[in-house]
């Protein structure tokens, strides 16, 4: 499911100015399609950021999702600061 080549093509589409050109010179349907694509891409970016944070910091994240975990983290922070 991981298609890095497709992401690279999308990046090139943006960087080359092709997306802007198509938007500036396209019909209304094409402009709406581009805006819809960009909106979906931004939503995926937010999801990817959240997922990456959870995957990288899963132990810390898991401990901070419970009251006991928060209390433990605060106690450790206090003892490290003294």
N, C-alpha and C positions, 0 to 999 in steps of 0.2 A: 504494500500500500504506500510505502514511502517512495515518492517519485521526485527526487531532487532535480532531475533534468527539467521537469515541468516548471518547478519553482524558478530555476535559472532562466527559462524562456520567459516567464512572467516578469522577472526582474529586468531582463533585456528589453522587453516590451515597454516597460516604464522608463528605463534609463535612456533608451534610444530616442525617446520622444514620440514613438509611434502611437502610444496611447493618447497623448495630448493631441497629436495631429488628427487621429481618428475622431476624437471628441470634438475638436474645433471644426472639423469639416464634415462630420457625419450627419446623417438624418436623425430626427428626434428619437426614433426607435433605437438607433445605435447608441446615442448618448445615454438613454435610460438604461440600456444593457450594460454599458461601461460603469455607470454609477452604481447599479445593482451589484456588479462584480466587485467593485471596490468596497462597497458596504459589507458584503460577505467576507471579503478578504480581511477587512479590519476586525470583524467579529471573530474570525478564526485566529487572528493575531492575539487578541485578548485571551481567547481560550488557550492558545499555545503558551502564552506567558504564564497563565495561572497553572497549567499542567506542569510546565517545566519547573516552576517554583516548588510545587508539591513533590515532584519526582526527586529533585535535588535535595530538598530540605525535609523529606518525608518524616524523619524521626522527630525533628524539632517541631514541624507542623503538627504532627499527631499529638505531641505532648502539650501543645498550646491549645488544643481543641477541647481539653477537659479542664475542669476547675482544679483538679489535683495537679495536673501538669503545669498550669499557670502558677499555682502556689509554689511548686517545686522550683520552677525557673526563677521566680522572684527571690526565693530563699537563696538559691545558688548565686544569683547576681549580687545580692546583699553581702553574702560571705566572701565573694571575690573582691568586692569593693573595700573591704576592711583591711 
